[in-house]
């Protein structure tokens, strides 16, 4: 078996893997880092199939701080990722996120809003009349309030990923096309990543950034992660009535969400309890016409006439314990680091998490303490509390 030796081997070349590689090499160009990705076209990657939303509107302090760092990074991202004068274009648009609140959710939303304000976030609490004034197409009956994040927004996920990938490669990362088949270990320490091709990449530091496939990779090391691949569907529609200005990502109390997309289309989706678990990328237009459209038209009556243009399905890597990230070294297996279970928030958390994992590996004091997401809570079955809508 041929073995190449590295300081760090990263399994998964999506946004989390490439961001981690970038931060490792930004800190030390002498490190030898490999990033393994089985599909460099990224046709089924959660990153490229994402709506690529970035928001500070969480109810857990550390999640808010992670997003604050991401927004800070995005403000200068294209300059930072430039290679020999060539800058990427990630089409970052801060068009806001509007979370609508009903009577049942008012208390939780108010508490989260106050925490966001205390942490310095640019957010506002809007009354139904204020929402109606800004977005006259919305039917606000039954809505108690809305929280709006002025710096929230979205970007081009493929361009975002390619920028990190290209910069990591420029700094010296080896981008390896292959399928990780097994994590090797001896006496409680990782030794290598064995590929299905028969090659082996040796290292004392291995990072699981496999997204929806994270549990499969961990299982080869004898570790059971509570991470499941859950299918989520998104639909692009062309409405007969066009808003006067782009609509922010708007989230109803039920979890239905929509926002304006390039070309004056509308993207619509909703996570449901019966979303299938597994690696299924099919999409069903009946889900939109029979379930989502009636609810959408109930909130925006003008959207009762529209045309379904297309749809797609991607995977959330859902942490079934608490829907929050699992970050850090796994207790009992030295050198095996996890960046898993983001439950739909991975893209927006990649900058802070990539930096954090690189700091743990290189022994630096973390710029942002994310120890609350330690894998230790998985073993202890102690979930974090995050009142989430999406």
C-alpha positions as CSV (number, residue, x, y, z in Angstrom):
1,X,0.0,0.0,0.0
2,X,1.5,3.3,-1.1
3,X,1.5,5.9,1.7
4,X,2.0,9.7,1.5
5,X,2.8,11.5,4.7
6,X,1.1,14.8,5.7
7,X,0.9,17.1,8.7
8,X,-2.9,17.2,8.3
9,X,-5.3,15.2,6.1
10,X,-8.8,16.6,5.6
11,X,-11.6,14.3,4.5
12,X,-14.1,16.2,2.5
13,X,-13.3,19.1,0.1
14,X,-16.5,21.1,0.5
15,X,-16.6,24.6,2.0
16,X,-15.6,23.3,5.5
17,X,-12.7,21.2,4.3
18,X,-11.3,23.9,2.0
19,X,-11.7,26.7,4.6
20,X,-9.9,24.5,7.2
21,X,-7.1,23.9,4.7
22,X,-6.9,27.6,4.0
23,X,-6.6,28.7,7.6
24,X,-4.0,26.0,8.3
25,X,-1.8,27.2,5.5
26,X,-2.5,30.9,6.1
27,X,-1.0,30.3,9.5
28,X,1.9,28.2,8.4
29,X,2.9,27.8,4.7
30,X,5.3,25.0,5.7
31,X,2.5,22.6,6.7
32,X,1.8,19.7,4.4
33,X,-2.0,19.5,4.0
34,X,-4.1,17.2,1.9
35,X,-7.8,17.6,1.1
36,X,-9.6,14.5,-0.1
37,X,-12.7,15.0,-2.3
38,X,-14.4,12.1,-4.2
39,X,-16.4,14.4,-6.5
40,X,-14.5,17.5,-7.6
41,X,-17.5,18.5,-9.7
42,X,-19.4,19.0,-6.4
43,X,-22.6,18.0,-8.2
44,X,-24.1,16.6,-4.9
45,X,-22.2,18.7,-2.4
46,X,-24.3,20.4,0.3
47,X,-22.2,23.6,-0.3
48,X,-23.1,24.1,-3.9
49,X,-26.8,23.1,-3.5
50,X,-27.2,25.5,-0.6
51,X,-29.2,28.8,-0.6
52,X,-26.0,30.2,0.8
53,X,-27.6,32.2,3.5
54,X,-25.7,34.1,6.2
55,X,-27.4,35.4,9.3
56,X,-26.8,36.5,12.8
57,X,-30.3,35.6,13.9
58,X,-29.6,32.7,16.3
59,X,-30.4,32.3,19.9
60,X,-27.1,30.7,21.0
61,X,-24.3,33.2,21.7
62,X,-21.6,31.2,19.9
63,X,-23.7,30.8,16.8
64,X,-24.2,34.5,16.6
65,X,-20.5,35.2,17.1
66,X,-19.6,32.7,14.3
67,X,-21.9,34.6,11.9
68,X,-20.5,37.9,13.0
69,X,-17.0,36.6,12.1
70,X,-18.3,35.3,8.7
71,X,-19.9,38.7,7.9
72,X,-16.6,40.4,8.8
73,X,-14.7,38.0,6.5
74,X,-17.1,38.5,3.6
75,X,-16.6,42.2,3.6
76,X,-13.1,41.7,2.4
77,X,-13.3,38.2,1.1
78,X,-12.7,38.8,-2.6
79,X,-9.5,40.8,-1.8
80,X,-8.3,38.1,0.7
81,X,-8.9,35.3,-1.8
82,X,-7.2,37.1,-4.7
83,X,-4.5,35.1,-6.5
84,X,-1.8,37.0,-8.3
85,X,-4.2,39.9,-8.7
86,X,-7.2,37.9,-9.8
87,X,-10.2,38.2,-7.5
88,X,-13.2,35.8,-7.2
89,X,-16.7,37.2,-7.4
90,X,-19.0,35.7,-4.8
91,X,-22.0,38.0,-5.4
92,X,-22.5,38.8,-1.8
93,X,-25.8,40.6,-1.2
94,X,-26.8,41.9,2.2
95,X,-30.5,42.0,1.5
96,X,-31.5,41.0,5.0
97,X,-33.3,38.1,6.7
98,X,-36.8,38.6,8.1
99,X,-38.0,36.1,10.7
100,X,-41.7,36.4,11.3
101,X,-43.0,35.8,14.8
102,X,-46.4,34.6,16.0
103,X,-47.9,34.7,19.5
104,X,-46.5,31.3,20.3
105,X,-42.9,32.2,19.4
106,X,-42.8,35.8,20.6
107,X,-41.1,35.1,23.9
108,X,-38.3,33.1,22.4
109,X,-37.8,35.5,19.5
110,X,-37.7,38.5,21.9
111,X,-35.1,36.9,24.1
112,X,-32.9,35.9,21.0
113,X,-33.3,39.5,19.6
114,X,-32.1,41.0,22.9
115,X,-29.1,38.7,22.9
116,X,-28.2,39.7,19.3
117,X,-28.5,43.4,20.2
118,X,-26.3,42.9,23.3
119,X,-23.6,41.3,21.1
120,X,-23.7,44.3,18.7
121,X,-25.7,42.8,15.9
122,X,-27.5,45.1,13.4
123,X,-31.0,43.8,14.0
124,X,-34.5,45.4,14.4
125,X,-37.8,44.4,15.9
126,X,-40.6,45.3,13.5
127,X,-44.3,45.5,14.2
128,X,-46.8,44.1,11.7
129,X,-47.5,47.5,10.4
130,X,-43.8,48.2,9.8
131,X,-43.5,44.9,8.0
132,X,-46.5,45.7,5.8
133,X,-45.1,49.2,5.0
134,X,-41.8,47.8,3.8
135,X,-43.3,44.7,2.1
136,X,-46.8,45.6,1.0
137,X,-47.4,42.2,-0.7
138,X,-47.2,40.4,2.7
139,X,-50.4,39.5,4.6
140,X,-49.5,40.1,8.2
141,X,-52.6,38.9,10.0
142,X,-51.6,36.5,12.7
143,X,-48.1,37.9,12.8
144,X,-47.0,39.5,16.1
145,X,-43.7,40.9,14.9
146,X,-40.7,40.3,12.8
147,X,-36.9,40.4,13.4
148,X,-34.8,41.8,10.6
149,X,-31.1,41.4,10.3
150,X,-29.7,44.2,8.2
151,X,-26.3,42.6,7.5
152,X,-27.8,39.1,6.8
153,X,-27.8,38.0,3.2
154,X,-26.7,35.5,0.7
155,X,-23.9,34.8,-1.9
156,X,-22.9,32.5,-4.7
157,X,-22.1,29.2,-2.9
158,X,-20.1,27.7,-5.8
159,X,-17.9,30.8,-6.2
160,X,-17.4,30.9,-2.4
161,X,-16.2,27.3,-2.3
162,X,-14.0,27.7,-5.4
163,X,-12.4,30.7,-3.9
164,X,-11.4,28.9,-0.7
165,X,-10.3,25.8,-2.7
166,X,-8.2,27.8,-5.2
167,X,-6.5,29.8,-2.4
168,X,-5.8,26.7,-0.3
169,X,-4.2,25.1,-3.4
170,X,-2.2,28.3,-4.1
171,X,-0.9,28.2,-0.5
172,X,0.3,24.6,-1.0
173,X,-2.6,22.2,-0.2
174,X,-2.7,18.9,-2.1
175,X,-6.2,18.4,-3.6
176,X,-6.6,14.7,-3.8
177,X,-9.4,13.1,-5.8
178,X,-10.5,9.9,-4.1
179,X,-12.9,8.2,-1.8
180,X,-11.9,7.9,1.9
181,X,-12.7,4.3,2.8
182,X,-11.3,4.0,6.3
183,X,-9.6,5.9,9.1
184,X,-6.6,4.0,10.3
185,X,-5.5,4.1,14.0
186,X,-3.1,2.4,16.4
187,X,-3.3,2.5,20.1
188,X,-5.9,5.3,20.3
189,X,-4.2,7.6,17.7
190,X,-5.0,8.1,14.1
191,X,-2.4,7.0,11.6
192,X,-3.8,7.5,8.1
193,X,-6.8,7.8,5.7
194,X,-7.1,4.7,3.4
195,X,-8.6,5.4,0.0
196,X,-10.7,3.0,-2.0
197,X,-8.0,3.1,-4.6
198,X,-5.6,1.3,-2.2
199,X,-3.5,4.5,-1.5
200,X,-3.1,5.7,2.0
201,X,-2.5,9.3,3.2
202,X,-0.6,9.1,6.5
203,X,-1.0,11.8,9.2
204,X,-1.3,12.2,13.0
205,X,-4.0,14.9,12.4
206,X,-7.1,13.9,10.4
207,X,-10.2,16.2,10.1
208,X,-13.6,14.8,9.3
209,X,-15.3,17.4,7.0
210,X,-17.4,14.9,5.1
211,X,-20.7,16.7,5.6
212,X,-23.7,14.5,5.1
213,X,-21.3,11.5,4.8
214,X,-19.6,12.3,8.2
215,X,-21.1,9.5,10.1
216,X,-20.0,6.9,7.5
217,X,-16.4,8.2,7.8
218,X,-16.5,8.2,11.6
219,X,-17.9,4.7,11.7
220,X,-14.7,3.4,10.1
221,X,-12.9,4.6,13.1
222,X,-15.4,2.9,15.5
223,X,-17.2,6.2,16.3
224,X,-21.0,6.6,16.1
225,X,-21.9,10.2,15.3
226,X,-25.6,11.3,15.6
227,X,-25.4,12.8,12.1
228,X,-27.9,11.8,9.4
229,X,-28.2,12.9,5.8
230,X,-31.7,14.5,5.4
231,X,-33.0,15.6,2.0
232,X,-34.2,19.2,1.7
233,X,-35.9,20.5,-1.4
234,X,-35.8,24.0,-3.0
235,X,-38.1,25.4,-5.7
236,X,-37.5,28.3,-8.1
237,X,-40.7,30.0,-9.3
238,X,-41.6,32.9,-11.5
239,X,-44.4,34.9,-10.0
240,X,-46.8,36.9,-12.2
241,X,-46.8,39.8,-9.8
242,X,-43.2,41.1,-9.2
243,X,-42.2,42.8,-6.0
244,X,-41.0,46.4,-6.3
245,X,-37.7,45.5,-4.8
246,X,-35.8,42.2,-3.9
247,X,-37.4,40.3,-1.0
248,X,-35.2,39.3,1.8
249,X,-35.0,35.7,3.0
250,X,-38.4,35.7,4.7
251,X,-39.2,32.9,7.2
252,X,-42.7,32.2,8.4
253,X,-43.4,30.9,11.9
254,X,-44.2,27.5,10.2
255,X,-40.7,27.3,8.7
256,X,-41.7,28.1,5.2
257,X,-39.1,30.4,3.6
258,X,-38.6,32.3,0.4
259,X,-36.4,35.0,-1.1
260,X,-35.7,36.8,-4.4
261,X,-33.1,35.1,-6.6
262,X,-31.2,36.4,-9.6
263,X,-33.4,36.8,-12.7
264,X,-36.3,38.0,-10.5
265,X,-37.2,34.5,-9.6
266,X,-38.3,33.4,-6.1
267,X,-36.7,30.5,-4.2
268,X,-39.1,28.7,-1.9
269,X,-38.5,25.9,0.6
270,X,-39.5,24.3,3.9
271,X,-38.0,21.6,6.1
272,X,-40.6,19.0,7.1
273,X,-40.6,16.3,9.7
274,X,-41.1,13.6,7.1
275,X,-38.1,14.7,5.0
276,X,-36.4,11.4,4.0
277,X,-33.1,10.3,5.5
278,X,-30.6,9.0,3.0
279,X,-28.6,9.9,-0.1
280,X,-31.5,10.8,-2.3
281,X,-31.3,13.8,-4.6
282,X,-34.6,13.6,-6.4
283,X,-37.1,16.4,-6.1
284,X,-40.9,16.3,-6.3
285,X,-42.9,19.2,-7.8
286,X,-46.0,18.0,-6.0
287,X,-44.3,19.0,-2.7
288,X,-44.4,22.6,-3.9
289,X,-47.8,22.6,-5.6
290,X,-49.7,20.7,-2.9
291,X,-47.9,21.9,0.3
292,X,-45.7,24.9,-0.1
293,X,-47.7,26.9,-2.7
294,X,-50.9,27.2,-0.8
295,X,-49.1,28.4,2.3
296,X,-47.0,30.8,0.2
297,X,-50.1,32.2,-1.4
298,X,-51.8,32.6,1.9
299,X,-49.0,34.9,3.1
300,X,-48.5,36.6,-0.2
301,X,-51.9,36.5,-2.0
302,X,-50.3,38.0,-5.2
303,X,-48.3,34.8,-5.6
304,X,-51.4,32.8,-6.2
305,X,-50.3,32.9,-9.9
306,X,-46.9,31.7,-10.7
307,X,-44.9,29.2,-12.8
308,X,-42.6,26.5,-11.3
309,X,-39.3,26.8,-13.2
310,X,-37.2,24.2,-11.6
311,X,-36.3,22.5,-8.3
312,X,-33.5,20.6,-6.7
313,X,-32.6,18.6,-3.6
314,X,-29.6,18.7,-1.4
315,X,-28.6,17.2,2.0
316,X,-28.5,18.6,5.4
317,X,-26.0,16.9,7.7
318,X,-28.4,16.9,10.7
319,X,-27.1,16.5,14.2
320,X,-30.0,14.6,15.7
321,X,-28.8,15.4,19.3
322,X,-29.3,19.2,19.1
323,X,-28.9,20.4,15.5
324,X,-25.6,22.2,16.3
325,X,-22.1,21.7,15.1
326,X,-19.8,19.1,16.5
327,X,-16.3,20.6,16.7
328,X,-13.0,19.4,18.0
329,X,-11.0,16.3,18.8
330,X,-12.9,13.2,19.5
331,X,-12.3,11.9,23.1
332,X,-10.5,8.6,22.9
333,X,-9.0,8.9,19.4
334,X,-6.0,11.3,19.4
335,X,-5.7,13.4,16.3
336,X,-9.2,12.8,15.0
337,X,-10.9,16.2,14.6
338,X,-14.5,16.7,13.7
339,X,-16.3,19.6,11.9
340,X,-19.7,17.9,11.5
341,X,-23.4,18.1,12.1
342,X,-24.1,21.7,11.0
343,X,-27.7,20.9,10.2
344,X,-27.9,23.4,7.3
345,X,-25.7,26.1,8.6
346,X,-22.3,24.8,7.4
347,X,-21.6,27.3,4.7
348,X,-22.2,30.4,6.9
349,X,-20.1,28.8,9.7
350,X,-17.1,27.7,7.6
351,X,-14.8,30.7,8.1
352,X,-15.0,30.6,11.9
353,X,-15.0,26.8,12.1
354,X,-12.1,26.5,9.6
355,X,-10.1,28.9,11.7
356,X,-11.0,27.2,14.9
357,X,-10.1,23.7,13.8
358,X,-6.8,25.0,12.5
359,X,-6.1,26.6,15.8
360,X,-6.8,23.4,17.7
361,X,-4.5,21.4,15.5
362,X,-1.6,23.9,15.6
363,X,-1.9,24.6,19.3
364,X,-2.9,28.2,19.0
365,X,-5.2,29.9,21.4
366,X,-8.6,30.2,19.6
367,X,-9.6,33.6,18.6
368,X,-13.2,32.6,19.3
369,X,-14.0,30.0,22.0
370,X,-16.1,27.4,20.4
371,X,-15.5,24.7,23.0
372,X,-19.3,24.6,23.7
373,X,-19.5,22.5,20.5
374,X,-17.1,19.9,21.8
375,X,-17.7,16.3,20.8
376,X,-17.7,15.4,24.5
377,X,-21.3,16.4,24.7
378,X,-22.2,13.7,22.2
379,X,-20.8,11.0,24.5
380,X,-22.5,12.6,27.5
381,X,-25.8,13.1,25.6
382,X,-26.0,16.7,26.7
383,X,-27.6,18.7,23.9
384,X,-27.1,22.5,23.5
385,X,-30.2,24.7,23.5
386,X,-30.8,26.6,20.3
387,X,-34.3,27.7,19.5
388,X,-34.2,27.4,15.7
389,X,-36.8,28.1,13.0
390,X,-34.9,26.8,10.0
